[in-house]
Amino acid sequence: MTEMEILQGAIGGIVYQNYDNGYAILRLLCQDGQTVTVVGTIPMPVIGERLIVTGKWKNHPSYGRQFEAEFLERLMPQSAQEIQNYLSGRVIKGIGPKTAAKIVLHFGEDTLRIMEQEPHRLAEIAGITAAKAADIGQAFRQQMGIRHIMEFFTLHHLPAELAIKTYRLYGDSTIDMLYDDPYLLMDEELDAPFGAVDQFAIELGVNGDDPRRVEAGVLFELRYNLTAGHSFLPEQKLVEATASLLSVSTDTIDRCIEQLLHSNRLAAEHLAGIDVIYLPDLYDAEVFCTNRLISLSQKEYKAPSALPKYLEKASKSSGFAYSKQQIQAISLAATSGLLIITGGPGTGKTTILNGILRLYDQMGLTYLLAAPTGRAAKRLSEVTGEDASTIHRLLETGIDRHTGKLVFCRDASNPLRADAVIVDEMSMVDISLLYSLMQALPEKCRLILVGDPDQLPPVGPGFPLSDILRSNMLPSIRLTEIFRQAQKSLIVMNAHRVNQGQMPVLTDVKNDFFFLGANSEEAVAQTIVGLCSTRLPQKMGIPSEQIQVLTPTKKGFAGTVNLNKLLQQSLNPPSPAKRERAFGEFVFREGDRVMQIRNNYDILWTKTDGSAVGEGMFNGDVGIIREIDTAMEQLTVVFDDREATYDFDQLNELELAYAMTVHKSQGSEYRAVILAAWGGSAYLLNRSILYTAITRARELMVTVGREETVAVMTQNAKVGRRYTGLKLRLQKEGK
């Protein structure tokens, strides 16, 4: 058995580090003069930093003898030279080698104490302003605080990236607060894995039936099921799932649910003959949306006497005569408080939308246009010629000074200013976002919802568009006629065939829909790379930046992870002229296409023309990396007409976006789409995925893979059932 040894020395080089879990490979310059390769969980290492490492020697089959760290003690540098080496490693934002030398020359061995306790004195040095001195002091204290917490988290096998988010939430009191209640880590803003937090709590002596643990387990089950789209859970299912998760009795769960209900941390309801449990905010959302939708639907406005003339003028401006159904829809928009318009591609949704806007212009009504994502809002603006924004920006996101949580500045006390609000891509809107929107509607305001219920449901809880339509209680028009011009497009016709459960036409090679067979998953990936890099740009004149690769899954050779690596290597290979930054298993490079993968309301952005500033980047926003600044440890991304800067510790917010899942593409439209159709779970290989992918393509749709996979997706109409109450509430209250 290999015995434990202790090494002491300074970090001479960092071979690799994973920012997600803290794993690193270091070159340690030991006191006896030898250089040793040290591997293990060593979060945020810095060249020049001194370590005492306890571990064992191991022989790696490829890299030889290594020292595997099991315990770690960090020693702050003491001599002036050690401090200068430490600061020269850019451990503190704003300090490079030259500034480090100036600071240490002035303060000597007292430098680190000055930075922590008297940072204002840094302004004694030429070139450092009072503001910069304050920034350096804050960055140093934050760095020390985060590192201390990261080491604490690593010791207890908690994710290293969780330490940074926890520190931002609780500050320097984090460790003391977690000793008092480890389940504070289950705050929904932290998105912590319950298993790791639960193990941590047990290590600290929390009993299995401790009310803090059981309550955290109940809330976790409800929040976890939000990811499956559920607005609530049947109480029996919730009790059984939590009992299984925690290995405690159902009686114990029942008692804790009663306590959570009593303290208003849960809400109960009786729906469709069963008892159900909600998180309070989702219960409030369903009840409010039900009442407001019914109220809007009951409002009727007098038709203007000149309506026929308005319709005739709107028709002429569109360039062709409206159909009877289009006239009906546009007329209803003049007289109704609420109108839902649905239909597939080629059925004239855009024509009706433009007709409504021209009608409102003639009626002197003001209106606001919105969509769930930035790409969808941009497309809405392009097809209407009017300004459109995301729903989040329409509602003006902000941060509550007391709670630090997201709030919308537009609400019942500060409503939107418009006579009508029109929302496109409603299939993507979950119940929480609809709730926020409807709270901000003025009392006398029309609401028009436009969408395709056959596309994928929203990522968040509920499926309001589907619930509204299935309730049959609210005014809606479903467009079914495919117009003659659209019938020329095989993209449009195949989308409708798939939606009806019919196999798409794959043999027509003279149209805008192609199928390329492949005999292996590796061949699928290589064919896609060839299409993006040479075939489509050279033979069809479609630049690679206007091609979007979609796939049902992240995993496998034809999944997003592998495809992004291959496409990055082909379309944006390494170059001395392009700076890059490794993060986890990925490398971000200047010129890369990237996507924001979660809502972050703190990220600041600036209009590329300098005309405005704002905050908030949202799940699904796609941009290009313009610059990577290794000195400032920042990465700048241009999202259409906005530019945002990310600190390196925020890179888990981004993913490469040469390839993305079909789910992530919702609300977007691309000149050309390539779909990988090979394999995956039955949950992913379904009709909605295929239909949504096809309807993302504007000029060209190429499917690469197996014909039998396309057939399986076409036939698989199963959509995961969602526990939602909006339909039932509308039917009950609308009678």
N, C-alpha and C positions, 0 to 999 in steps of 0.2 A: 504493500500500500504506500502510495506517494505521500511523503510528509509535507505539512504546511511550512512555507518559508515566508520571510519578510524581506521585501526590497524597499529601498529608499532612494529617491532621486528626483530629477526634474524632467518634465516632458520636453523631449527634443523635437518631436514631430508627431503629427496626427495623420495616420494612414487612412482611417475611415471612422465616421461617426454617424449613427442613426439618431436623428432628432426625436423620433417617435418614442423609442424605448430606452434611449441612453446608451446603447451598446457602442463600444469604440475599440479601435485597434491603435495602440500608441507605441512610439519609440521612447523608452525611458532611459535617460542618461544616469546610470547608477553612481553611487559615491565611490565605488572602486574603479571607475573608469570604463566599465563595459556598457554596451548599449543592448537593451533587452526589449523584445517585442512583448507588450502586455495587452491582453484582450480581456473584455468583460464589460459589465455595466458601469460606465464611468461618465455620467452625464456632464455635458458642457465642459469638456477639457480645454485647457489653454496652454499653448506653448510657453515654456518657462515656469509653469506651475510645479511646485514640489509636492510629491506624494509619498505616503507610506502605504505599500500594497502588500496585503497578506493573501497568499494563494498557493497554487501548485504548478509544477512544470508539466507541460503536455507536449507531445509530438504531433504536429499537424501533418497529414499525408502530403500536402502540397507546399506548405510554407515553413515546415521544419519546427524547431524548438520554440515554444511560446510559454509565457507565464500567464496562467489563467487567474485573474483577480477574483477573490471571493469577498474580501473586506477591504475597505479603503478609508484612509484618513488624509485629508487635504491639509497642507501646511502653507499658510500665507507667506510669501517671500519676505525676507527680513533685511538683507543688505540692500544698499542703494542699487547695486548692479542687478540683483535679483528682481527688485521692484521694477526697474527700467525694462528688463527683459519681459517681465510679466505684462506690463502695460503696452509694450510694443507689439504684443500679440493681438492687439485690437479687442481685448476682452471687454473694454468699455467703449460704448459708442461715442465717437467724437475725439478719441485719442488714438493717434497713429504713432509711429516710431519717433518722428521729430518732436511732436508735442510731449510724448512721454519723456524724452531726454530733457526738455526744458523744465518740466514739472519736477523731475527727480533732482536735477541740478540745483533747483531752488529750495526744495524741501527735504531732500535726502531721505534718510530712513524713516522720517516722520510723514512721508507722502500719503500712505494709505489711511493713516489716522486723520490727516487733513481732509482727504476726499470724503471720508465718512462723516466726520463731526464738524468740520469747518470749511465746507466746500467754497464758501464765498471768497476765501483767501486765494483760491486759484486765479482770481482776477488780478492778483499781484504780478502775474506773468504776462509779458507782452504778447498780444495776439489773442488772449482769452478775455472775452467780455464778461460782465457780471451775469448776463443771461446764460452764456455758454457754461460758466462756472456752475451755475445752479443746475443746468441740464446734466453736466458731468457728475455732480454729486448725487442727483436723483438716480441716474443710470447705475452708478456704482452701488448705492444702497439696494436698489431693486435687484441688481445682479447677484449681490451677496444673499439677499433674502430668497430669491428663486433657487439659487444653488443649494442653500441649506435645506429648503423644502424638497428639492429634487432628490437629495441624498436620503432624506427621511422617507420619501415615497419609494425609492429604490430598495431601501432596507426592508420595506414591508411589501415588496412585489406589486406596487401600484404603478400604473403607466407613467413614464416620465413626463409625457406631454400634459398629463392631467395636473401636474404640479404647477405649471405656469398658469393655467386657467384658474386653479384654486387660489393661488397667490393673488391674482388680479381681483378675485372676489372677496377674499378675507384678509389680505395683507399680511403684516408681520405676526398677527395673532393666529395664523392658520393652524400651527401645530397644537397650540393650547386648546383651540376650539375643537379640533378633531379628537383629542384625548377625551374631551368632555362628551362629544357625540360624534362618533365616526360616520354616522349616516348622513351628516351634513354634506358628504360627498355625493349624495344622491340628488342634490339640487339639480333641477332640470337643465339649468344653464351649463352644467359641467359635463353632462352626457357621459358619466362614469359607468364602467361595467359593474353590474351589481355583484357578480361573483367575487371580483377582486376586493370590492369594498366590504362585502360580508366577511370574507376571510380576514381582512384587516381588523374588523370589529371584533371577531372571535379571538384573534390574537391579543387584543386589548382587554379581553375578559368579559365581553358582552354575552349574556346567556342566550340560548336558542329561542326561548319564548319571551325574551325581553320585549316590552311593548314598542320600544324604538325600532327594534329589528323587524317586528311583524308589521308595523305600520309602514315602514320603508318598503317592505316586500309587497304589500298591497298596492301602494302607489306606483312602485316599479312595474308591476304587472299591467296596470292601466296605461301607464306611459309607454311601456314597451309595445302594447297592442295598438297604440296610435300609429306606429310604423306600418301596420297592416291595414290602416284606414278605418279602424273601429272608433266610433264616437263614444261607445259605452261597452260594457260587458255584462251579460247576464250574471246576476249575483252568484248563482250556483257555480258557474264556470270560473268566476273570479276566486271564489273560496277554494275550490278544488285545485286550481292552478297555483295559488299562493301556498296552500298546504303542501303541495308536492315540491315547490321550490324551496321552502324553508324546513321541510320535514317536521312540521308541527301539526297539532290536531285542528280539525275544522272548527271546533268550538273556540279555540284560541283566535282563529281568524275572524269568526263571527263577532267576538267581543271587541276586537280592534276595529272592525268595520263600523260597529256601533259608535265607538269613541270618535272615529274619524268623521262620521256623519254628525255627531253631536258638536264637534268643533268646526263644522262647515268646511272640512277639507275634502269631503266627498258629497255627492248629491245622489239621491235615490228617486226612482220613478217606477211606475207600473205600466209597461207597454206590451201590447199584443199578448196579454195574459200572463206575463212573467215579470218578476222583479229584476230591475237592472240598476247598475251603478255607474255613475258618471264622475269624471273630474269636474269640479264646479264650473270652470270656464267653458267647457264644452256643453254642459247642460244649459247654461245661460245663453250660449250662442244659438243652440237649436230653438229654444223657446222664443228668443227675440226675433230670429229670422222668420220663424213661422208667423208670428203676429204682424211683423212689418210687411212681409210678402202679401199676406191676405189683405192688409190695409191698402197697400199700393194697388192691388188688383181690383179693389172696389171703387177706386177713384176713376171717374169718367170726366173727360173734358169735351166741351162743345166743339164740334167740327167747324173749322172756319168756312165761311160761306164761299170763299174762293178756292176751296180744296180741289175741285176738278181742274182749275187753271194751274194751281200749284203742281199737281201731279203731271199735267201735260208739259209744263216747263221743265220739271225734273227729268221727265222721260226724254225730252229733246236734248238736254244737256248730257245725258248718258250715251246718246248716239243710237239707241234702238228702243223699240216699243216694249213696255212692260207686259209681262204675262198677267193673267187674272190673279194668280196667287201673289205675285209681287205687288200689284196694286192693293190687294187686301192687306198685306203686311205693312206697307207704307201708310195706308189710311189708318190702320189701327194705331200706329205710332203717333198719329195726330190726336187721337181721342182717348188713349189708354194710359193709365198710370203705370202699368207693368206690361211688358211684352217679352216673350221668349221666342227666339228664332233659331231653329236648328236645321241641320241638313249636311249631307256629305259634300265632297268636292264637285265642282261643276254645276251645283244646283242654284247658284245665284245669290249666295249670302252677301257677297261683297257688293253686288248690284243693288240689293235692297238697302244695305247699310248706307251706300252713297246716296240713294234716293231719299232716305230718311233725313240725312244731313242737309241735302238741298231743300227739302220740305221745311225743316226747322229754320234754315236761313231765311226763307220767304215768310215764315210765321213770326220771325223776330225772336226766336227762342235761343238761349245760350245753351251750350252743351260741353261736356267733358268726355274724352275718349280714353279708355284704359284697357290694359291686358295684364295677365299675371306675371309675365317675364319681360325683360328688356328687349329680347329679340322679337317677341310677339307684338310688343308695343311699337317697335320700329316698323315692322311689316304693316301693322294697322295704319300707321302714319303714311306709309308709302302708297297703300291702296286707296286711301281716302283723301290724301293731300292736306290733311289737317294734323295738328299737333296731337300726339298721344303719349301717354306715360304708363309706367307700371302702376299697379294699384297701390303698391307701397309708397311710391313717390307722390301719387295723387293725394294720399292720406297724410303725407309729410311725416316721415318717421323721425322719432327723437328718442332720447334716453331719459327716463325718470330720475331726477337728481337724488331722490330718497332711496329708491330701490335698485337703481342701476339697470333696470329692465327696459325693454322696448315699449314705447308708447307711440300712438299716432296722435299728431297734433290736431288733426281733423276728427271731430267726434260730435256728439249731440250738442255740446256746449259751443263748439266752433265748427259748424257744418260747412260742407262744400258750397260754393256759390255757382249754381247752374240751374237751368230749368229742366235739364235732362242729363243723365249719366248713361253712357253706353259702354258695356264691357264685352270684349271679344275673348275667344278661347275659354269660355266658361267651364269646359270640362276639366280644366286644371285648377279651378278655384275650390279650395276646401272650405269647410263650414266656419273655421275660425276667421279666415280672410273675408268671407262673405259677411260675417257678423260685424267686423270692423268697418267694412264699406257701408253697410246699411245703417250703422249708427251715425255715419257722417252725412247721410242724405238729408237735404233740406226737406221740410214738411211738404212743400208743394214742388215736387220734383218727379219727373218721369224716370223710370228705370227700364233699360232695354238690355237683355242678356242674350248673347249670340254664342253658339258653340255647336259641337258635334258630340253627342253622347256616346257614340260608338268608338271614340278614341279612348286611350287609357284614362283611368280615373286619376284624381289628384294624388300627389305624394302624401299629403297630410290627411287628417281624419275626415270622414264623410264623403259624399258624392252629391253635392247640392243639385247640380244640373239634372242628373238622373232621377233623384228623388222628386224634384219639382215636376218633371215630365210624367213620371209614373204615378204621381198622385192624381193627375187629371183634374186638378182643382184650380189651376191658374191659366190665364190666356197664353196660348202658344201656337206657333205655326211651324209645322215640319215640312221642309221643302223636299220634294221627291223627284221632280222633273229634272233630267240632265239636259242642259241646253246643247243645241246642235254643235256649237263651236267646241264645247268641252268634250263631245263625243269623239272628236278626232284624236284625242289624247288617250293613249293606252294606259298612262298613269291613272287618269280619272276612271276609265272603264274598269281597269283591274282592281282599283280600290273598291268600287261598288261590287264587283264580282266576289271579292274576298269577304266583304261585309255581309253578303248573302250566302256565304258558305260554299261558293263555287271556286274552283281552282283558277288562278289567274292565267292568262295567256302568256306562255313563256317562249313561244316559237317565232314570234314576229320580230325579225331583226332589223326592220326598216322603220321602226317607230321610236318612241321615247322610253320604252321599257324593255330591258334586256335581261336575259338569264345566262350566266356562265357556269357550267358544271365544273366540279372539282372532285378528285378521288381521295383526298385526304384533308384533314384540318390544316396541315402545314401548307398544302397547295392553295387552300382558300386564302390564307394570310399572304402568301407570295403573290397571288393573282391580284389581290387588293392593292398591295404596294405598287405593283406594276401599273395598274389602272391609274392610281393617283400621281405617280411620278412621271410616267411617259405616255401611256396610251390615250388617256382622255385629254391631257394638255396638247399633245401633238396631233392626234387624229380628229379631235372634235373641238379643239380650241377652247377648252374649259380649264382655266388655271387651277392648280392644285389647291389654292386657298379658297376656291369656290366649290370644292368637293367636300362633303361630309361623310365619313364612314360611320355606319351604325351597326350595332350588334345587340342581340338580346341579353348577352351575359358579359361579365367582367373576366371570367376564368377561361383557361384553355388557350390554344394557339390562335383561335379566332375570337378571343375575348378582348376587351378594351385594353387591359394591362399590356399584353404582348403586342397587340397591333399598334399601340401608341409608341412603344419602343422601336418597332420596325419602321414605322412611318417617320418618326423623328430622325432616325438614322439615315433614311432615304431623302427626306425633304429638307431637313435642317441639320446636317452632320456637323461634328465638331470642327472648329476652325480657330486659328490663332486670333482672328479678328472678332470672335464672339466669346464673351465671358459667360461662364456657367456656374451653377451652384448645385451640388449634390444634396439631396434631401431624401432620407430613407433609401429605398431601392431605385429612386428616380433621379434624373438629372434635369434641371431646368436650364435652358439655354436662351440667350438673346435671339429673338425671332421665332420662338416656339408659340404655338397656339395653345392657350390654357383656358380652363374653366373654373369659375368659383363654384365650390361644391356645397356650400351651406350659407344661409343668411348670416351676414355680419353687419350690424348696424353701426359699428364704430369706425369702419374703414373710411377714410376721407378720400374724396375724389375732386378733381378739377376738370372743367371743360377744357378740351384740347386747344380751344381758341382763347382760353383765359377769361371767358365771359361770366363764369359762375363757378361756385364751389358747393359741395354738399357732402353728405355722408351716407354710407350704406351700400354694400355690394350684396347681390342676391344669388341664391342657388340657381345655376344655369347660365349666368352671365359669361360670355366668351370673349376673350381678347388676345392680344399679342404681346409678348414680353419685349418691351422697348429697350430696357437697360437693366443690368445687374451691377450694383455698386458694392463691391466686396469691402471697401473701406468703411462705408456707412452701414453695411450689412442690410441692404435694402434691395428690393426688386420692384421695378415699375412696369405696370401693364396698361396698355391702351385698350379700353373697351369701347369700340365705335367712336363716339365723340367725347368720351371721358377717360381720364387717366388716374390710376390709383397706385399708391405705393404700399408695399408690404414689407414688414420687417422679416428677417429670416426665420424667426420663431413662429411666423404666421403661415409658413409655406404649406402646412397641412390643410390650409383653406383652398389650395389650388390643385388641379390635376391637369395633365396633358390632355388636349382635346382634339387631336387629329382623329381619334375614334372615340365615340361615346355610346352609352347605352341608349336604346330607343326611348326609355323613360326620360332621360335627360334632354332629349331632342324636342320634347313636346313644346308646342307654341312657336317653334322656329320653322323656317322654310329655307331651303338651300337650292342653288341652281342645279346641283347634281348630288344624288345620294347613292352610296354603295352600301348594300346590306349584306352582312355575313350571315348565311343561313346554313348552319352545320348541325349543331347539337345543343343540348342543354336540358334543364328540367322541364317537365310538363307545365309547370307554373309560368315559365318564360316563353315556351314555344306555343303561343296561342294566337287567336285571330286578332285580338286587339293590338298586340305587338306588331304583327305584320301590317295591319291596316294603318296604324299610326305611322309606321316607317314609310310606307308608300306615299301617304299624304304629306310627307315632309318635302318631297321632291317637286321642284317647279318645272324643270326642263328635261331632266334625265334621271331614270331610276335603273340601277344595275344591281341585280341580286346574284351573289356568288355563293355556290355551295352545292347542296343536294336537292334535287327535285322533290324527293320524299319528305325532306324537312319542311319545304314550302307547303306540301300537302297536309302534313301533320298540323302545322300552324293554322291553315285554312279551316280545318275540321274542328280544331279544339276551341270551342266557344265558351269554355268554362272560365269564369271570372271569379276570383276569390270573393266570397260573401263578406259584406261589410255590415257590422252592426251600426245602423244609423236610425235615428228616430224622426227625421224631418218629413219623410213621406207620410208616416202615420199621423204626425201632428197636423200636417196640412189637411189631411182627410178628416180628422176629428174637428179641427177648429173652423174649417172652411164650409162645413155643412150649413 
